[in-house]
């Protein structure tokens, strides 16, 4: 309580909780680091309590990490044992090179991100991640989940937005964006790597000043099992948007006007199109068994149908132009 825990120059600082105090770190009226210090500051504990005039400052890396890999994390009003509410997040001063919350090596605890604001690049990493309140970042935003990523509220970032549901042999490493939610990069790109499926509900928006890239079945750790892209939302990109599959039999369902290029790979991919596609539909190249399948309902358009080295197995229903 009180005082300064200083780390100047390039010196690193690591503070770890112990079983004596329940693996918790408690700071009241304490300065941790130094405004001009460039060394890494690492705080490790399963519960953090910041209060009073506490400030954590520096220009290097700030890592806030659970002591036990399975500890859940809550940001803002999000649920979690390692919980940092809005008032506590405000104790993280502006100026860090980046902030990492979670255990990048072995973290498995679920993370809920409620309404939260960061003024530096932020990486949130662990088990399944749910964004339940607006995440506002001045800088880049990285979400890396060992499990599914549920985007139930908006994300606004001045830098790049990177969202990953890391693939394993198990199912369920999906990225889902609910209806009417916007993920926006005002000064960079959006990249989404879904280990399995990706979905955008009606009214959802991906908006980037440069590129938007969505990869389904990313990593393909479950070879032979295809993935699905449900595209019911809108892409707004400064320099182009693409949705790519991996080497299995993957499915693209287009139910809203989508200004994106859809690219299959080596598997027998299926494109179910009931709305306009602003970019190319490309079946991809490589080894295929039966060829790709394009199903059109209503009057759907695409700038170009390009089946690459694959064969168009069937064109069913509707009008394609």
C-alpha positions as CSV (number, residue, x, y, z in Angstrom):
1,X,0.0,0.0,0.0
2,X,1.5,3.3,-1.1
3,X,4.9,4.0,-2.4
4,X,6.6,3.3,-5.7
5,X,7.8,0.1,-7.4
6,X,10.1,1.5,-9.9
7,X,11.5,0.2,-13.2
8,X,13.6,2.6,-15.0
9,X,15.5,2.5,-18.4
10,X,15.3,-0.9,-20.0
11,X,15.0,-2.9,-16.7
12,X,12.2,-5.4,-16.5
13,X,9.9,-5.8,-13.6
14,X,7.9,-8.9,-12.6
15,X,5.5,-9.1,-9.6
16,X,3.9,-12.4,-8.8
17,X,1.1,-13.2,-6.4
18,X,1.5,-16.1,-3.9
19,X,-0.8,-18.6,-2.2
20,X,-0.3,-16.7,1.0
21,X,-2.6,-13.9,-0.2
22,X,-4.8,-16.1,-2.5
23,X,-2.7,-15.6,-5.6
24,X,-3.9,-12.0,-5.6
25,X,-2.1,-8.7,-6.3
26,X,-3.4,-5.6,-4.5
27,X,-2.1,-2.1,-5.1
28,X,-3.4,1.1,-3.4
29,X,-1.9,4.5,-4.0
30,X,1.1,2.8,-5.7
31,X,3.1,3.8,-8.7
32,X,4.4,0.8,-10.7
33,X,7.0,1.3,-13.4
34,X,8.2,4.7,-14.6
35,X,6.8,7.0,-17.3
36,X,10.0,6.9,-19.3
37,X,10.9,3.2,-18.6
38,X,11.0,0.9,-21.7
39,X,11.4,-2.4,-20.0
40,X,8.7,-5.0,-19.8
41,X,6.4,-4.9,-16.8
42,X,4.7,-8.3,-15.9
43,X,2.1,-8.7,-13.2
44,X,1.0,-12.3,-12.4
45,X,-1.9,-13.1,-10.2
46,X,-5.3,-14.7,-10.2
47,X,-7.0,-11.5,-8.8
48,X,-6.0,-7.9,-9.3
49,X,-7.2,-5.0,-7.1
50,X,-6.1,-1.5,-8.1
51,X,-7.3,1.6,-6.1
52,X,-6.6,5.0,-4.8
53,X,-4.0,6.9,-6.8
54,X,-2.4,3.8,-8.3
55,X,-0.8,4.2,-11.7
56,X,0.9,1.6,-13.9
57,X,3.1,3.4,-16.4
58,X,5.9,2.8,-18.9
59,X,6.8,2.8,-22.6
60,X,7.6,-0.9,-23.0
61,X,5.3,-4.0,-22.8
62,X,2.8,-4.4,-20.1
63,X,1.7,-8.0,-19.4
64,X,-1.2,-8.8,-17.0
65,X,-1.2,-12.6,-16.6
66,X,-3.1,-15.1,-14.5
67,X,-1.1,-17.3,-12.2
68,X,-3.2,-20.4,-13.0
69,X,-3.7,-21.0,-16.7
70,X,-7.5,-21.8,-16.3
71,X,-8.3,-18.6,-14.4
72,X,-11.2,-16.7,-16.0
73,X,-10.7,-13.1,-16.9
74,X,-13.3,-10.2,-16.9
75,X,-12.7,-6.8,-18.3
76,X,-15.0,-3.8,-17.8
77,X,-18.1,-5.4,-16.1
78,X,-17.3,-8.7,-17.6
79,X,-17.4,-11.8,-15.5
80,X,-14.1,-13.4,-14.4
81,X,-11.9,-14.2,-11.4
82,X,-9.1,-11.9,-12.7
83,X,-11.3,-8.9,-13.0
84,X,-10.4,-5.3,-14.0
85,X,-13.3,-3.0,-14.1
86,X,-13.5,0.3,-15.9
87,X,-12.0,2.2,-13.0
88,X,-9.1,-0.2,-12.7
89,X,-8.4,-0.1,-16.4
90,X,-8.1,3.6,-16.1
91,X,-5.0,3.1,-13.9
92,X,-3.1,1.8,-17.0
93,X,-1.5,4.9,-18.3
94,X,-1.2,5.8,-22.0
95,X,2.2,5.2,-23.5
96,X,2.9,1.5,-23.4
97,X,4.2,-0.1,-26.6
98,X,1.5,-2.7,-26.1
99,X,-0.7,-4.3,-23.4
100,X,-1.3,-8.1,-23.2
101,X,-4.0,-9.5,-20.9
102,X,-3.9,-13.3,-20.5
103,X,-1.4,-16.1,-20.6
104,X,0.0,-16.2,-24.2
105,X,1.6,-19.6,-23.6
106,X,-1.0,-21.8,-21.8
107,X,-4.0,-19.7,-21.0
108,X,-7.3,-21.6,-21.1
109,X,-9.7,-19.6,-18.9
110,X,-12.7,-18.0,-20.5
111,X,-12.6,-14.2,-21.1
112,X,-15.5,-11.7,-21.1
113,X,-14.8,-8.2,-22.4
114,X,-17.5,-5.8,-21.5
115,X,-17.4,-2.1,-22.2
116,X,-13.7,-1.3,-22.1
117,X,-11.3,1.4,-23.3
118,X,-7.6,1.1,-24.0
119,X,-5.3,3.9,-25.2
120,X,-2.5,1.5,-26.4
121,X,-2.3,-1.6,-28.6
122,X,-4.0,-4.4,-26.8
123,X,-3.8,-8.2,-27.0
124,X,-6.4,-10.3,-25.2
125,X,-5.5,-14.0,-25.1
126,X,-6.7,-17.1,-23.4
127,X,-9.6,-19.5,-23.7
128,X,-13.0,-18.7,-25.3
129,X,-13.6,-15.0,-25.7
130,X,-16.9,-13.1,-25.5
131,X,-17.1,-9.4,-26.3
132,X,-20.3,-8.3,-24.5
133,X,-19.8,-4.5,-24.5
134,X,-18.1,-1.9,-26.7
135,X,-14.4,-2.5,-27.0
136,X,-12.7,0.9,-27.9
137,X,-9.0,0.9,-28.6
138,X,-6.7,3.7,-29.7
139,X,-4.2,1.4,-31.5
140,X,-4.4,-2.2,-32.7
141,X,-6.7,-4.8,-31.3
142,X,-5.9,-8.5,-31.1
143,X,-8.2,-11.2,-29.7
144,X,-6.7,-14.7,-29.7
145,X,-8.9,-17.5,-28.3
146,X,-8.3,-21.1,-27.5
147,X,-11.9,-21.8,-28.4
148,X,-14.8,-19.8,-29.9
149,X,-15.0,-16.0,-30.2
150,X,-18.4,-14.4,-29.8
151,X,-18.7,-10.8,-30.9
152,X,-21.9,-9.7,-29.2
153,X,-21.0,-6.0,-29.1
154,X,-19.0,-3.6,-31.2
155,X,-15.2,-3.2,-31.6
156,X,-13.7,0.1,-32.7
157,X,-9.9,0.3,-33.2
158,X,-7.8,3.0,-34.8
159,X,-5.3,0.3,-35.9
160,X,-5.5,-3.2,-37.2
161,X,-8.1,-5.7,-35.8
162,X,-7.0,-9.3,-35.6
163,X,-9.4,-12.0,-34.3
164,X,-8.4,-15.6,-34.0
165,X,-10.2,-18.7,-32.9
166,X,-7.2,-21.1,-32.8
167,X,-8.0,-24.4,-34.6
168,X,-7.5,-27.8,-33.0
169,X,-8.9,-31.3,-33.8
170,X,-12.0,-30.4,-31.8
171,X,-15.0,-28.7,-33.2
172,X,-16.3,-25.3,-32.2
173,X,-13.5,-22.9,-32.8
174,X,-15.9,-20.5,-34.5
175,X,-16.0,-16.7,-34.8
176,X,-19.6,-15.3,-34.7
177,X,-20.8,-11.7,-35.0
178,X,-24.3,-11.2,-33.9
179,X,-26.9,-9.0,-35.6
180,X,-26.4,-5.3,-36.0
181,X,-22.9,-5.3,-34.5
182,X,-20.0,-3.4,-36.2
183,X,-16.3,-4.3,-36.0
184,X,-14.4,-1.4,-37.3
185,X,-10.8,-0.4,-38.0
186,X,-10.6,3.3,-38.7
187,X,-7.0,3.2,-39.7
188,X,-6.0,-0.3,-40.7
189,X,-7.1,-3.8,-41.7
190,X,-9.4,-6.5,-40.2
191,X,-8.2,-10.1,-40.2
192,X,-10.3,-12.9,-38.9
193,X,-9.0,-16.5,-38.6
194,X,-11.8,-18.9,-37.7
195,X,-10.5,-22.3,-36.9
196,X,-13.8,-23.7,-37.9
197,X,-16.9,-21.6,-38.9
198,X,-17.5,-17.9,-39.3
199,X,-20.9,-16.2,-39.2
200,X,-22.2,-12.6,-39.6
201,X,-25.8,-12.2,-38.7
202,X,-28.1,-9.8,-40.5
203,X,-27.0,-6.2,-40.0
204,X,-23.5,-7.0,-38.8
205,X,-20.8,-4.9,-40.4
206,X,-17.1,-5.3,-41.0
207,X,-15.6,-1.9,-41.8
208,X,-11.9,-1.3,-42.4
209,X,-10.0,1.5,-44.0
210,X,-7.8,-1.0,-45.8
211,X,-8.3,-4.7,-46.3
212,X,-10.7,-7.2,-44.8
213,X,-9.6,-10.9,-44.7
214,X,-11.7,-13.7,-43.3
215,X,-10.3,-17.3,-43.3
216,X,-12.5,-20.2,-42.4
217,X,-11.0,-23.6,-41.3
218,X,-7.9,-21.6,-40.6
219,X,-5.0,-23.8,-39.6
220,X,-7.0,-26.9,-40.7
221,X,-6.0,-28.9,-37.7
222,X,-9.1,-31.1,-38.3
223,X,-8.2,-32.1,-41.8
224,X,-11.1,-33.6,-43.7
225,X,-13.7,-31.6,-41.8
226,X,-15.0,-28.6,-43.8
227,X,-16.2,-25.3,-42.4
228,X,-19.0,-22.8,-43.2
229,X,-19.1,-19.1,-43.8
230,X,-22.5,-17.6,-43.2
231,X,-22.4,-14.2,-44.7
232,X,-25.5,-12.3,-43.7
233,X,-23.8,-9.0,-43.0
234,X,-22.0,-6.2,-44.9
235,X,-18.3,-5.7,-45.8
236,X,-17.0,-2.1,-46.2
237,X,-13.3,-2.0,-47.1
238,X,-11.0,0.6,-48.5
239,X,-8.9,-1.8,-50.5
240,X,-10.8,-5.0,-50.9
241,X,-12.4,-7.9,-48.9
242,X,-11.9,-11.6,-49.2
243,X,-13.4,-14.7,-47.6
244,X,-11.1,-17.8,-48.0
245,X,-11.5,-21.4,-47.2
246,X,-8.9,-24.1,-46.5
247,X,-8.4,-27.5,-48.2
248,X,-11.6,-29.3,-47.2
249,X,-15.1,-29.3,-48.5
250,X,-16.2,-25.9,-47.3
251,X,-19.5,-24.0,-47.6
252,X,-20.3,-20.3,-48.3
253,X,-23.8,-19.1,-47.6
254,X,-24.4,-15.6,-49.0
255,X,-27.7,-14.1,-47.8
256,X,-26.9,-10.4,-47.9
257,X,-25.2,-8.2,-50.5
258,X,-21.5,-8.9,-49.8
259,X,-18.8,-6.8,-51.3
260,X,-16.2,-9.5,-51.0
261,X,-14.3,-12.1,-53.0
262,X,-15.2,-15.6,-52.1
263,X,-12.3,-18.1,-52.6
264,X,-12.4,-21.8,-52.2
265,X,-9.4,-24.2,-52.0
266,X,-8.7,-27.8,-52.9
267,X,-11.9,-29.3,-51.5
268,X,-15.3,-29.7,-53.1
269,X,-16.7,-26.3,-52.0
270,X,-20.3,-25.2,-52.1
271,X,-21.4,-21.7,-52.8
272,X,-25.1,-21.0,-51.9
273,X,-25.9,-17.5,-53.2
274,X,-29.2,-15.7,-52.6
275,X,-27.8,-12.1,-52.7
276,X,-25.4,-10.1,-54.8
277,X,-21.7,-10.8,-54.4
278,X,-19.6,-7.7,-55.2
279,X,-16.4,-9.6,-55.9
280,X,-15.3,-12.8,-57.5
281,X,-16.6,-16.3,-56.7
282,X,-13.4,-18.4,-57.1
283,X,-13.6,-22.1,-56.6
284,X,-9.9,-22.4,-56.1
285,X,-7.4,-24.9,-57.4
286,X,-6.0,-28.2,-56.3
287,X,-7.2,-31.8,-55.9
288,X,-11.0,-32.1,-55.9
289,X,-13.3,-35.2,-56.1
290,X,-16.6,-34.0,-57.5
291,X,-15.9,-30.3,-58.2
292,X,-17.4,-27.2,-56.7
293,X,-21.1,-26.5,-56.5
294,X,-22.8,-23.2,-57.1
295,X,-26.5,-22.9,-56.0
296,X,-28.2,-19.6,-57.0
297,X,-31.7,-18.6,-55.7
298,X,-33.5,-15.5,-56.8
299,X,-31.5,-13.1,-59.0
300,X,-28.0,-13.0,-57.6
301,X,-25.0,-11.4,-59.3
302,X,-21.3,-11.7,-59.1
303,X,-18.6,-9.7,-60.9
304,X,-16.9,-12.9,-62.0
305,X,-17.3,-16.6,-61.6
306,X,-13.9,-18.2,-61.6
307,X,-13.7,-21.9,-60.9
308,X,-9.9,-22.0,-61.3
309,X,-8.7,-25.5,-62.1
310,X,-11.8,-27.0,-60.4
311,X,-14.9,-28.1,-62.3
312,X,-18.3,-26.5,-61.8
313,X,-20.3,-29.6,-60.8
314,X,-23.7,-27.9,-61.0
315,X,-25.4,-24.5,-61.3
316,X,-28.8,-24.9,-59.7
317,X,-31.8,-22.6,-59.8
318,X,-32.2,-18.8,-60.1
319,X,-30.3,-16.4,-62.3
320,X,-26.6,-15.8,-62.1
321,X,-25.1,-12.9,-63.9
